[in-house]
Amino acid sequence: MNEPWPDSLVMRVLSVTAENDSCQDIWWRVDGEYAPITIFVNCNDVFWWGCADSEAITADNLDIFEQAYRDAPKQGGLLFCCRVRGMRPQGAYYQYLDDSEKPLFDACGPEREIGIGNPL
């Protein structure tokens, strides 16, 4: 079972996504093992082709989440996921990044090997 989140931490997540018009980046669960609340960033198809995926925001990585949005307001959620995993997105995702954002994602991890989950 997750440790209870103070309301202030939940408000930090909601405020960051609202301020960056990125509310669609997150979702949450409050049932079973996810109670009282677990907040996730959707990262479907970012790391592997055709893969549903998410990364949990925790009290331990909330600062990384906030910094990612300061560094890349339009792509903060996905930059957060890459930083937490220490991994670049698959090559096909780079077409959605501005040139100024690409170095931020490159810095998240080593270059990805081309393969079935990373076709480009």
N, C-alpha and C positions, 0 to 999 in steps of 0.2 A: 504494500500500500504506500502511496506517495505521502510525503510530508505535506501538511496543509500549507497552502500558499497564503501569506498575508495579503489582504486586499490591496495593499500598496504595490505589490509585485504584479498582480493581475492588471492593475491600472496602468502600470508602466508599459506592459505589453500592448494593451488596448490604445494607449495614448500614442505610442510610436507608430503603430499601424494606421491610426486615424490621421495623424499629422502628415503622413506620407501617402495618404489615399491608397493604402494597401491592405485594407481590411480583408480582402479576398485571399491574402497570403496565409491566413491562420485559420485554424479550426480547433475544436476542443472536445473533450469527453469528460463526463463526470460520473460514469458508472463503473462498477466493479473495480478492477485493478487501477483504473484511471482516477478514481475518487480521491480527494474531493474535486480536483480539477487537474487535467493535463492539457496543456496548450501545445499545438504542433504547427510547424511551418510545412506547407505542402511543397514537395519537391518532386512531383511526378515527372518522369522522363528527363530529369536533369542529369542524373549520374549514369543511368542505363536506359537504353532504348526500350520503350514499351513496358516500363516498370512503374507501378504505383508506389510512392514512397513519401516519407515525412520525417522530420526531425523534431524531437521534443524540445521545447524551451523549458529550461529549469532555472532555479535560483542561481545555480552555479554558472550557467552560460548566458544569463540575461544581459550582462555587460557586453558580451560579444554580439548579441542580437541588436542592442541599441547602437553600438559602434558601426555595425554593418549598414544600418540605415543612414547614419551620418556620412559614411563613405560613399554609398551608392543608393540614394533615396528611391530610385525606381526598381532596383534589384536587391534591396537590402535583405529580404527574406531568404533569397537563394544564396546570397553571399554569406549570410549567417550559416546556412547548411554546409556550404563548402568549407568555411573556416572551422566549424566544429568537427567535421570529418577529416580535415586536412587533405582535401581532395578537390581537384578541378572538376568542372562539369564535363559531360561528354562533348566532343568536338562539335556536334551538330547544334548545341545550344549557343555557341558563340555568335551565330547569326543574329541573335536577339539582343546582343550587348552592344552598347555604344563603344567606340574606340577608347574612350576614357575609362570604361569599366573593365575592359579586357585584362589590363595589368593587375587589377585587384583580384580577379578570379585566377589568373596565372599564379599569383603568389600563394594560393591556397594549397598547392601541392605539386608534385611532379607532373610532367606531361603524361597524358594518358596513352596507353597502347591501343592501337586500332584493333577492333575485334567485334564480335557479335553484339555486345552491349554498347559499343562505342564505334559506330560505323564510319565516322568521319574524323 
